[in-house]
Amino acid sequence: MATQNTASAVVLLEVLAKIVEKSPATYSADASAELAANIRSMAEEVTKDANVDPDLLNRTRDYGALDWHNEIACTLINKEHRAQVH
């Protein structure tokens, strides 16, 4: 059974996918969607290969949502990108 570290790695990949998808600093919407899908695929493989407990993963996602919210906001509202954010 996977550890908390593995669940945290999965959540990090999921959050990274969200950042990539929403970031205004991308080559194109299609490119960012493709990259986000690849990152999500990595998260799914880690989850499957490590046999991550769904309850542990959901708890980690809940805490991760609190921890990563500010980082996502900072990335998306960075001064150089602010004009591009809708």
C-alpha positions as semicolon CSV with decimal commas, in nm:
position;residue;x (nm);y (nm);z (nm)
1;M;0,000;0,000;0,000
2;A;0,124;0,347;-0,087
3;T;0,239;0,599;0,168
4;Q;0,138;0,959;0,230
5;N;0,437;1,064;0,021
6;T;0,299;0,879;-0,280
7;A;-0,045;1,033;-0,232
8;S;0,120;1,376;-0,206
9;A;0,308;1,315;-0,531
10;V;-0,018;1,225;-0,707
11;V;-0,187;1,539;-0,575
12;L;0,111;1,750;-0,682
13;L;0,082;1,613;-1,036
14;E;-0,293;1,683;-1,038
15;V;-0,238;2,041;-0,922
16;L;0,041;2,090;-1,176
17;A;-0,201;1,979;-1,447
18;K;-0,452;2,241;-1,329
19;I;-0,187;2,512;-1,333
20;V;-0,072;2,419;-1,683
21;E;-0,430;2,414;-1,807
22;K;-0,514;2,756;-1,664
23;S;-0,185;2,934;-1,721
24;P;-0,209;3,222;-1,965
25;A;0,160;3,175;-2,053
26;T;0,116;2,882;-2,292
27;Y;0,191;2,825;-2,656
28;S;-0,175;2,753;-2,724
29;A;-0,486;2,627;-2,552
30;D;-0,446;2,293;-2,732
31;A;-0,083;2,259;-2,620
32;S;-0,166;2,334;-2,259
33;A;-0,458;2,089;-2,266
34;E;-0,233;1,819;-2,411
35;L;0,037;1,877;-2,150
36;A;-0,222;1,877;-1,869
37;A;-0,363;1,547;-2,000
38;N;-0,013;1,395;-2,001
39;I;0,047;1,507;-1,643
40;R;-0,290;1,366;-1,533
41;S;-0,198;1,039;-1,703
42;M;0,121;1,029;-1,493
43;A;-0,084;1,083;-1,178
44;E;-0,319;0,800;-1,274
45;E;-0,028;0,563;-1,339
46;V;0,136;0,644;-1,006
47;T;-0,198;0,589;-0,832
48;K;-0,248;0,255;-1,004
49;D;0,110;0,128;-0,978
50;A;0,151;0,227;-0,613
51;N;-0,196;0,102;-0,518
52;V;-0,283;0,430;-0,346
53;D;-0,566;0,399;-0,094
54;P;-0,858;0,607;-0,229
55;D;-0,942;0,744;0,118
56;L;-0,582;0,855;0,174
57;L;-0,575;1,012;-0,171
58;N;-0,902;1,200;-0,112
59;R;-0,782;1,332;0,225
60;T;-0,456;1,440;0,066
61;R;-0,650;1,615;-0,212
62;D;-0,861;1,798;0,049
63;Y;-0,553;1,923;0,234
64;G;-0,372;1,987;-0,092
65;A;-0,655;2,208;-0,213
66;L;-0,592;2,431;0,087
67;D;-0,212;2,424;0,053
68;W;-0,194;2,475;-0,322
69;H;-0,466;2,737;-0,367
70;N;-0,226;3,027;-0,303
71;E;0,041;2,884;-0,532
72;I;-0,208;2,848;-0,817
73;A;-0,333;3,203;-0,765
74;C;0,023;3,339;-0,758
75;T;0,110;3,156;-1,078
76;L;-0,198;3,274;-1,260
77;I;-0,189;3,632;-1,136
78;N;0,183;3,687;-1,167
79;K;0,256;4,046;-1,264
80;E;0,380;3,955;-1,612
81;H;0,065;3,751;-1,683
82;R;-0,194;3,968;-1,510
83;A;-0,310;4,140;-1,828
84;Q;-0,378;3,802;-1,991
85;V;-0,596;3,665;-1,709
86;H;-0,965;3,692;-1,789
